[in-house]
Amino acid sequence: MPKDLRPNGYNQHQASKRGTCSCFQMPLHYPRYRKSDYETMPEWRLDCLLKEYGLPAIGDANQKRKFAMGAFLWPSENE
């Protein structure tokens, strides 16, 4: 394995050439939270979750909750 290639396949060297990455990054597991989980999730956890997926964590806690529910819940779960 090349020395600048991480075990997850992410190439550190290429990323540093491009600067910061603001693209969607899919971790191995999709979050399995329910709507009620997002509604009670603390803001710091929302920030971590959005950052983990390369998504913007902009706005107040309610805006982040709404964004996370729109991004991660299936339409039938969001009702």
Gaussian input, Z-matrix of N, CA and C with variables (Angstrom, degrees):
# hf/3-21g

backbone

0 1
 N
 C     1     B1
 C     2     B2     1     A1
 N     3     B3     2     A2     1     D1
 C     4     B4     3     A3     2     D2
 C     5     B5     4     A4     3     D3
 N     6     B6     5     A5     4     D4
 C     7     B7     6     A6     5     D5
 C     8     B8     7     A7     6     D6
 N     9     B9     8     A8     7     D7
 C    10    B10     9     A9     8     D8
 C    11    B11    10    A10     9     D9
 N    12    B12    11    A11    10    D10
 C    13    B13    12    A12    11    D11
 C    14    B14    13    A13    12    D12
 N    15    B15    14    A14    13    D13
 C    16    B16    15    A15    14    D14
 C    17    B17    16    A16    15    D15
 N    18    B18    17    A17    16    D16
 C    19    B19    18    A18    17    D17
 C    20    B20    19    A19    18    D18
 N    21    B21    20    A20    19    D19
 C    22    B22    21    A21    20    D20
 C    23    B23    22    A22    21    D21
 N    24    B24    23    A23    22    D22
 C    25    B25    24    A24    23    D23
 C    26    B26    25    A25    24    D24
 N    27    B27    26    A26    25    D25
 C    28    B28    27    A27    26    D26
 C    29    B29    28    A28    27    D27
 N    30    B30    29    A29    28    D28
 C    31    B31    30    A30    29    D29
 C    32    B32    31    A31    30    D30
 N    33    B33    32    A32    31    D31
 C    34    B34    33    A33    32    D32
 C    35    B35    34    A34    33    D33
 N    36    B36    35    A35    34    D34
 C    37    B37    36    A36    35    D35
 C    38    B38    37    A37    36    D36
 N    39    B39    38    A38    37    D37
 C    40    B40    39    A39    38    D38
 C    41    B41    40    A40    39    D39
 N    42    B42    41    A41    40    D40
 C    43    B43    42    A42    41    D41
 C    44    B44    43    A43    42    D42
 N    45    B45    44    A44    43    D43
 C    46    B46    45    A45    44    D44
 C    47    B47    46    A46    45    D45
 N    48    B48    47    A47    46    D46
 C    49    B49    48    A48    47    D47
 C    50    B50    49    A49    48    D48
 N    51    B51    50    A50    49    D49
 C    52    B52    51    A51    50    D50
 C    53    B53    52    A52    51    D51
 N    54    B54    53    A53    52    D52
 C    55    B55    54    A54    53    D53
 C    56    B56    55    A55    54    D54
 N    57    B57    56    A56    55    D55
 C    58    B58    57    A57    56    D56
 C    59    B59    58    A58    57    D57
 N    60    B60    59    A59    58    D58
 C    61    B61    60    A60    59    D59
 C    62    B62    61    A61    60    D60
 N    63    B63    62    A62    61    D61
 C    64    B64    63    A63    62    D62
 C    65    B65    64    A64    63    D63
 N    66    B66    65    A65    64    D64
 C    67    B67    66    A66    65    D65
 C    68    B68    67    A67    66    D66
 N    69    B69    68    A68    67    D67
 C    70    B70    69    A69    68    D68
 C    71    B71    70    A70    69    D69
 N    72    B72    71    A71    70    D70
 C    73    B73    72    A72    71    D71
 C    74    B74    73    A73    72    D72
 N    75    B75    74    A74    73    D73
 C    76    B76    75    A75    74    D74
 C    77    B77    76    A76    75    D75
 N    78    B78    77    A77    76    D76
 C    79    B79    78    A78    77    D77
 C    80    B80    79    A79    78    D78
 N    81    B81    80    A80    79    D79
 C    82    B82    81    A81    80    D80
 C    83    B83    82    A82    81    D81
 N    84    B84    83    A83    82    D82
 C    85    B85    84    A84    83    D83
 C    86    B86    85    A85    84    D84
 N    87    B87    86    A86    85    D85
 C    88    B88    87    A87    86    D86
 C    89    B89    88    A88    87    D87
 N    90    B90    89    A89    88    D88
 C    91    B91    90    A90    89    D89
 C    92    B92    91    A91    90    D90
 N    93    B93    92    A92    91    D91
 C    94    B94    93    A93    92    D92
 C    95    B95    94    A94    93    D93
 N    96    B96    95    A95    94    D94
 C    97    B97    96    A96    95    D95
 C    98    B98    97    A97    96    D96
 N    99    B99    98    A98    97    D97
 C   100   B100    99    A99    98    D98
 C   101   B101   100   A100    99    D99
 N   102   B102   101   A101   100   D100
 C   103   B103   102   A102   101   D101
 C   104   B104   103   A103   102   D102
 N   105   B105   104   A104   103   D103
 C   106   B106   105   A105   104   D104
 C   107   B107   106   A106   105   D105
 N   108   B108   107   A107   106   D106
 C   109   B109   108   A108   107   D107
 C   110   B110   109   A109   108   D108
 N   111   B111   110   A110   109   D109
 C   112   B112   111   A111   110   D110
 C   113   B113   112   A112   111   D111
 N   114   B114   113   A113   112   D112
 C   115   B115   114   A114   113   D113
 C   116   B116   115   A115   114   D114
 N   117   B117   116   A116   115   D115
 C   118   B118   117   A117   116   D116
 C   119   B119   118   A118   117   D117
 N   120   B120   119   A119   118   D118
 C   121   B121   120   A120   119   D119
 C   122   B122   121   A121   120   D120
 N   123   B123   122   A122   121   D121
 C   124   B124   123   A123   122   D122
 C   125   B125   124   A124   123   D123
 N   126   B126   125   A125   124   D124
 C   127   B127   126   A126   125   D125
 C   128   B128   127   A127   126   D126
 N   129   B129   128   A128   127   D127
 C   130   B130   129   A129   128   D128
 C   131   B131   130   A130   129   D129
 N   132   B132   131   A131   130   D130
 C   133   B133   132   A132   131   D131
 C   134   B134   133   A133   132   D132
 N   135   B135   134   A134   133   D133
 C   136   B136   135   A135   134   D134
 C   137   B137   136   A136   135   D135
 N   138   B138   137   A137   136   D136
 C   139   B139   138   A138   137   D137
 C   140   B140   139   A139   138   D138
 N   141   B141   140   A140   139   D139
 C   142   B142   141   A141   140   D140
 C   143   B143   142   A142   141   D141
 N   144   B144   143   A143   142   D142
 C   145   B145   144   A144   143   D143
 C   146   B146   145   A145   144   D144
 N   147   B147   146   A146   145   D145
 C   148   B148   147   A147   146   D146
 C   149   B149   148   A148   147   D147
 N   150   B150   149   A149   148   D148
 C   151   B151   150   A150   149   D149
 C   152   B152   151   A151   150   D150
 N   153   B153   152   A152   151   D151
 C   154   B154   153   A153   152   D152
 C   155   B155   154   A154   153   D153
 N   156   B156   155   A155   154   D154
 C   157   B157   156   A156   155   D155
 C   158   B158   157   A157   156   D156
 N   159   B159   158   A158   157   D157
 C   160   B160   159   A159   158   D158
 C   161   B161   160   A160   159   D159
 N   162   B162   161   A161   160   D160
 C   163   B163   162   A162   161   D161
 C   164   B164   163   A163   162   D162
 N   165   B165   164   A164   163   D163
 C   166   B166   165   A165   164   D164
 C   167   B167   166   A166   165   D165
 N   168   B168   167   A167   166   D166
 C   169   B169   168   A168   167   D167
 C   170   B170   169   A169   168   D168
 N   171   B171   170   A170   169   D169
 C   172   B172   171   A171   170   D170
 C   173   B173   172   A172   171   D171
 N   174   B174   173   A173   172   D172
 C   175   B175   174   A174   173   D173
 C   176   B176   175   A175   174   D174
 N   177   B177   176   A176   175   D175
 C   178   B178   177   A177   176   D176
 C   179   B179   178   A178   177   D177
 N   180   B180   179   A179   178   D178
 C   181   B181   180   A180   179   D179
 C   182   B182   181   A181   180   D180
 N   183   B183   182   A182   181   D181
 C   184   B184   183   A183   182   D182
 C   185   B185   184   A184   183   D183
 N   186   B186   185   A185   184   D184
 C   187   B187   186   A186   185   D185
 C   188   B188   187   A187   186   D186
 N   189   B189   188   A188   187   D187
 C   190   B190   189   A189   188   D188
 C   191   B191   190   A190   189   D189
 N   192   B192   191   A191   190   D190
 C   193   B193   192   A192   191   D191
 C   194   B194   193   A193   192   D192
 N   195   B195   194   A194   193   D193
 C   196   B196   195   A195   194   D194
 C   197   B197   196   A196   195   D195
 N   198   B198   197   A197   196   D196
 C   199   B199   198   A198   197   D197
 C   200   B200   199   A199   198   D198
 N   201   B201   200   A200   199   D199
 C   202   B202   201   A201   200   D200
 C   203   B203   202   A202   201   D201
 N   204   B204   203   A203   202   D202
 C   205   B205   204   A204   203   D203
 C   206   B206   205   A205   204   D204
 N   207   B207   206   A206   205   D205
 C   208   B208   207   A207   206   D206
 C   209   B209   208   A208   207   D207
 N   210   B210   209   A209   208   D208
 C   211   B211   210   A210   209   D209
 C   212   B212   211   A211   210   D210
 N   213   B213   212   A212   211   D211
 C   214   B214   213   A213   212   D212
 C   215   B215   214   A214   213   D213
 N   216   B216   215   A215   214   D214
 C   217   B217   216   A216   215   D215
 C   218   B218   217   A217   216   D216
 N   219   B219   218   A218   217   D217
 C   220   B220   219   A219   218   D218
 C   221   B221   220   A220   219   D219
 N   222   B222   221   A221   220   D220
 C   223   B223   222   A222   221   D221
 C   224   B224   223   A223   222   D222
 N   225   B225   224   A224   223   D223
 C   226   B226   225   A225   224   D224
 C   227   B227   226   A226   225   D225
 N   228   B228   227   A227   226   D226
 C   229   B229   228   A228   227   D227
 C   230   B230   229   A229   228   D228
 N   231   B231   230   A230   229   D229
 C   232   B232   231   A231   230   D230
 C   233   B233   232   A232   231   D231
 N   234   B234   233   A233   232   D232
 C   235   B235   234   A234   233   D233
 C   236   B236   235   A235   234   D234

   B1=1.4434
   B2=1.5324
   B3=1.3584
   B4=1.4619
   B5=1.5208
   B6=1.3200
   B7=1.4604
   B8=1.5214
   B9=1.3430
   B10=1.4584
   B11=1.5299
   B12=1.3293
   B13=1.4558
   B14=1.5212
   B15=1.3051
   B16=1.4627
   B17=1.5227
   B18=1.3450
   B19=1.4655
   B20=1.5282
   B21=1.3438
   B22=1.4594
   B23=1.5206
   B24=1.3330
   B25=1.4530
   B26=1.5146
   B27=1.3146
   B28=1.4525
   B29=1.5153
   B30=1.2947
   B31=1.4546
   B32=1.5258
   B33=1.3214
   B34=1.4709
   B35=1.5274
   B36=1.3181
   B37=1.4597
   B38=1.5260
   B39=1.3108
   B40=1.4561
   B41=1.5182
   B42=1.3148
   B43=1.4604
   B44=1.5205
   B45=1.3282
   B46=1.4584
   B47=1.5239
   B48=1.3123
   B49=1.4603
   B50=1.5232
   B51=1.3101
   B52=1.4604
   B53=1.5172
   B54=1.3027
   B55=1.4537
   B56=1.5090
   B57=1.3115
   B58=1.4596
   B59=1.5172
   B60=1.2932
   B61=1.4571
   B62=1.5202
   B63=1.3129
   B64=1.4588
   B65=1.5239
   B66=1.3154
   B67=1.4537
   B68=1.5249
   B69=1.3161
   B70=1.4609
   B71=1.5207
   B72=1.3183
   B73=1.4595
   B74=1.5174
   B75=1.3083
   B76=1.4602
   B77=1.5195
   B78=1.3418
   B79=1.4646
   B80=1.5283
   B81=1.3065
   B82=1.4590
   B83=1.5219
   B84=1.3175
   B85=1.4624
   B86=1.5186
   B87=1.3129
   B88=1.4551
   B89=1.5264
   B90=1.3437
   B91=1.4696
   B92=1.5252
   B93=1.3086
   B94=1.4695
   B95=1.5206
   B96=1.3012
   B97=1.4575
   B98=1.5221
   B99=1.3269
   B100=1.4639
   B101=1.5222
   B102=1.3112
   B103=1.4571
   B104=1.5257
   B105=1.3233
   B106=1.4699
   B107=1.5333
   B108=1.3354
   B109=1.4665
   B110=1.5284
   B111=1.3412
   B112=1.4638
   B113=1.5256
   B114=1.3280
   B115=1.4639
   B116=1.5244
   B117=1.3245
   B118=1.4673
   B119=1.5289
   B120=1.3183
   B121=1.4639
   B122=1.5279
   B123=1.3431
   B124=1.4695
   B125=1.5336
   B126=1.3118
   B127=1.4632
   B128=1.5298
   B129=1.3274
   B130=1.4663
   B131=1.5233
   B132=1.3429
   B133=1.4686
   B134=1.5258
   B135=1.3272
   B136=1.4670
   B137=1.5270
   B138=1.3414
   B139=1.4670
   B140=1.5264
   B141=1.3252
   B142=1.4751
   B143=1.5257
   B144=1.3181
   B145=1.4620
   B146=1.5254
   B147=1.3230
   B148=1.4619
   B149=1.5262
   B150=1.3160
   B151=1.4655
   B152=1.5277
   B153=1.3283
   B154=1.4646
   B155=1.5295
   B156=1.3232
   B157=1.4610
   B158=1.5262
   B159=1.3339
   B160=1.4592
   B161=1.5100
   B162=1.3262
   B163=1.4591
   B164=1.5221
   B165=1.3353
   B166=1.4687
   B167=1.5213
   B168=1.3151
   B169=1.4695
   B170=1.5258
   B171=1.3243
   B172=1.4644
   B173=1.5207
   B174=1.3262
   B175=1.4545
   B176=1.5112
   B177=1.3244
   B178=1.4633
   B179=1.5265
   B180=1.3231
   B181=1.4722
   B182=1.5263
   B183=1.3248
   B184=1.4699
   B185=1.5241
   B186=1.3304
   B187=1.4665
   B188=1.5254
   B189=1.3223
   B190=1.4657
   B191=1.5261
   B192=1.3349
   B193=1.4734
   B194=1.5206
   B195=1.3328
   B196=1.4648
   B197=1.5319
   B198=1.3245
   B199=1.4581
   B200=1.5249
   B201=1.3434
   B202=1.4683
   B203=1.5270
   B204=1.3353
   B205=1.4682
   B206=1.5192
   B207=1.3329
   B208=1.4596
   B209=1.5148
   B210=1.3304
   B211=1.4658
   B212=1.5219
   B213=1.3361
   B214=1.4590
   B215=1.5243
   B216=1.3165
   B217=1.4673
   B218=1.5194
   B219=1.3161
   B220=1.4531
   B221=1.5244
   B222=1.3333
   B223=1.4723
   B224=1.5276
   B225=1.3094
   B226=1.4648
   B227=1.5281
   B228=1.3316
   B229=1.4607
   B230=1.5244
   B231=1.3233
   B232=1.4554
   B233=1.5244
   B234=1.2991
   B235=1.4657
   B236=1.5001
   A1=107.65
   A2=118.76
   A3=120.08
   A4=110.51
   A5=116.68
   A6=119.12
   A7=113.47
   A8=119.15
   A9=119.32
   A10=112.64
   A11=117.68
   A12=121.75
   A13=108.82
   A14=116.25
   A15=120.86
   A16=110.00
   A17=117.65
   A18=120.63
   A19=113.34
   A20=117.55
   A21=119.61
   A22=112.43
   A23=117.48
   A24=121.40
   A25=113.80
   A26=118.21
   A27=122.40
   A28=109.36
   A29=117.67
   A30=122.05
   A31=110.01
   A32=116.37
   A33=123.22
   A34=110.96
   A35=117.54
   A36=121.99
   A37=111.07
   A38=117.70
   A39=120.75
   A40=111.43
   A41=117.17
   A42=120.54
   A43=110.82
   A44=117.15
   A45=119.26
   A46=111.22
   A47=118.23
   A48=121.29
   A49=111.05
   A50=116.63
   A51=120.74
   A52=112.24
   A53=118.77
   A54=121.26
   A55=109.50
   A56=116.56
   A57=119.77
   A58=110.78
   A59=115.15
   A60=121.38
   A61=108.84
   A62=116.88
   A63=120.32
   A64=110.34
   A65=116.14
   A66=120.55
   A67=110.73
   A68=115.54
   A69=121.45
   A70=108.96
   A71=117.03
   A72=122.36
   A73=108.13
   A74=117.42
   A75=120.48
   A76=110.89
   A77=117.48
   A78=119.13
   A79=110.23
   A80=116.32
   A81=120.35
   A82=113.50
   A83=117.00
   A84=120.34
   A85=111.29
   A86=115.70
   A87=122.24
   A88=107.44
   A89=118.61
   A90=118.57
   A91=111.67
   A92=116.40
   A93=121.46
   A94=110.99
   A95=115.91
   A96=120.66
   A97=109.75
   A98=115.59
   A99=121.53
   A100=108.50
   A101=116.34
   A102=120.96
   A103=110.21
   A104=117.11
   A105=120.76
   A106=111.46
   A107=117.17
   A108=120.55
   A109=110.84
   A110=115.89
   A111=119.58
   A112=111.11
   A113=116.91
   A114=120.92
   A115=112.48
   A116=117.68
   A117=121.10
   A118=113.05
   A119=117.35
   A120=121.66
   A121=110.27
   A122=117.52
   A123=119.67
   A124=111.16
   A125=115.31
   A126=120.19
   A127=112.32
   A128=117.90
   A129=119.46
   A130=111.02
   A131=117.15
   A132=120.71
   A133=110.29
   A134=116.68
   A135=120.34
   A136=109.94
   A137=116.13
   A138=120.25
   A139=111.08
   A140=116.62
   A141=121.14
   A142=111.33
   A143=116.75
   A144=121.38
   A145=111.01
   A146=116.68
   A147=120.07
   A148=110.93
   A149=116.78
   A150=120.46
   A151=111.08
   A152=116.45
   A153=121.30
   A154=111.59
   A155=116.60
   A156=121.28
   A157=112.60
   A158=117.18
   A159=120.66
   A160=113.29
   A161=117.15
   A162=122.02
   A163=110.17
   A164=117.52
   A165=119.86
   A166=112.08
   A167=115.72
   A168=122.29
   A169=107.09
   A170=115.42
   A171=121.85
   A172=109.43
   A173=115.62
   A174=120.75
   A175=111.79
   A176=114.51
   A177=118.92
   A178=109.58
   A179=115.41
   A180=120.42
   A181=111.80
   A182=118.04
   A183=120.28
   A184=111.85
   A185=117.01
   A186=120.24
   A187=110.80
   A188=117.16
   A189=121.16
   A190=110.73
   A191=116.87
   A192=120.41
   A193=110.69
   A194=115.80
   A195=120.61
   A196=110.30
   A197=116.77
   A198=120.87
   A199=111.00
   A200=117.16
   A201=121.43
   A202=111.04
   A203=117.02
   A204=119.55
   A205=110.73
   A206=117.33
   A207=120.50
   A208=112.53
   A209=116.15
   A210=120.48
   A211=113.18
   A212=117.61
   A213=120.12
   A214=115.97
   A215=118.30
   A216=119.00
   A217=110.38
   A218=116.25
   A219=120.84
   A220=107.46
   A221=118.98
   A222=120.56
   A223=113.34
   A224=118.80
   A225=121.15
   A226=111.77
   A227=118.28
   A228=122.48
   A229=112.00
   A230=116.82
   A231=122.25
   A232=112.35
   A233=118.47
   A234=121.70
   A235=111.38
   D1=133.92
   D2=177.69
   D3=-58.60
   D4=146.27
   D5=-173.14
   D6=-68.28
   D7=-23.16
   D8=179.44
   D9=-94.18
   D10=7.03
   D11=178.40
   D12=-99.36
   D13=120.80
   D14=-179.85
   D15=-75.57
   D16=162.63
   D17=-179.87
   D18=-58.11
   D19=-26.56
   D20=179.86
   D21=-83.98
   D22=2.08
   D23=177.86
   D24=90.36
   D25=-1.82
   D26=-178.87
   D27=-78.97
   D28=127.65
   D29=-176.22
   D30=-93.95
   D31=106.01
   D32=-178.60
   D33=-58.71
   D34=-43.10
   D35=-175.32
   D36=-63.41
   D37=-45.60
   D38=179.91
   D39=-65.24
   D40=-38.52
   D41=-179.45
   D42=-64.93
   D43=-38.53
   D44=-179.18
   D45=-69.15
   D46=-28.33
   D47=176.50
   D48=-68.56
   D49=-36.87
   D50=-177.13
   D51=-84.19
   D52=-15.13
   D53=-174.83
   D54=90.96
   D55=-147.95
   D56=-177.64
   D57=-75.73
   D58=144.63
   D59=179.31
   D60=-96.64
   D61=123.72
   D62=178.42
   D63=-118.02
   D64=25.27
   D65=-178.24
   D66=-97.01
   D67=162.08
   D68=178.43
   D69=-65.03
   D70=132.17
   D71=178.72
   D72=-124.96
   D73=119.86
   D74=-177.77
   D75=-94.84
   D76=108.85
   D77=172.74
   D78=-64.18
   D79=174.54
   D80=-176.97
   D81=-60.89
   D82=-35.07
   D83=-175.02
   D84=-116.79
   D85=137.59
   D86=175.98
   D87=-80.64
   D88=138.60
   D89=-178.39
   D90=-61.73
   D91=139.92
   D92=-177.48
   D93=-115.09
   D94=51.25
   D95=177.97
   D96=-94.93
   D97=150.34
   D98=174.36
   D99=-91.91
   D100=167.41
   D101=178.55
   D102=-55.97
   D103=-41.84
   D104=179.93
   D105=-63.20
   D106=-31.83
   D107=177.08
   D108=-65.57
   D109=-44.97
   D110=178.93
   D111=-64.43
   D112=-37.72
   D113=-177.73
   D114=-65.55
   D115=-25.98
   D116=-179.10
   D117=-109.65
   D118=-0.09
   D119=-177.05
   D120=-68.12
   D121=132.18
   D122=177.58
   D123=-66.24
   D124=154.03
   D125=-175.92
   D126=-59.27
   D127=-37.67
   D128=-179.08
   D129=-63.07
   D130=-34.83
   D131=179.75
   D132=-71.93
   D133=-38.12
   D134=175.37
   D135=-61.02
   D136=-43.69
   D137=178.32
   D138=-58.39
   D139=-45.94
   D140=179.88
   D141=-63.20
   D142=-43.91
   D143=-178.86
   D144=-63.01
   D145=-47.95
   D146=-179.48
   D147=-64.76
   D148=-41.44
   D149=179.00
   D150=-63.43
   D151=-39.49
   D152=-179.81
   D153=-58.97
   D154=-32.93
   D155=-179.67
   D156=-97.08
   D157=7.03
   D158=178.14
   D159=71.81
   D160=24.68
   D161=-178.79
   D162=-102.08
   D163=152.46
   D164=-178.46
   D165=-70.10
   D166=139.19
   D167=176.30
   D168=-111.14
   D169=70.78
   D170=-174.55
   D171=-111.45
   D172=141.40
   D173=176.61
   D174=102.77
   D175=-173.68
   D176=179.30
   D177=-83.88
   D178=179.57
   D179=-175.36
   D180=-59.37
   D181=-39.75
   D182=-179.41
   D183=-66.07
   D184=-39.04
   D185=177.41
   D186=-65.95
   D187=-39.46
   D188=178.34
   D189=-66.20
   D190=-40.37
   D191=177.46
   D192=-60.75
   D193=-47.37
   D194=-179.12
   D195=-61.57
   D196=-42.54
   D197=178.90
   D198=-63.53
   D199=-46.22
   D200=-179.45
   D201=-62.26
   D202=-42.01
   D203=178.97
   D204=-64.85
   D205=-38.85
   D206=177.87
   D207=-67.58
   D208=-33.55
   D209=-177.65
   D210=-80.71
   D211=-35.30
   D212=-169.44
   D213=-112.14
   D214=-16.98
   D215=-179.77
   D216=-94.02
   D217=141.22
   D218=172.75
   D219=-70.26
   D220=151.90
   D221=-178.06
   D222=-52.01
   D223=-38.78
   D224=-179.51
   D225=-67.57
   D226=-25.53
   D227=179.62
   D228=-84.79
   D229=-16.57
   D230=-173.27
   D231=-91.28
   D232=5.76
   D233=-177.59
   D234=-88.32

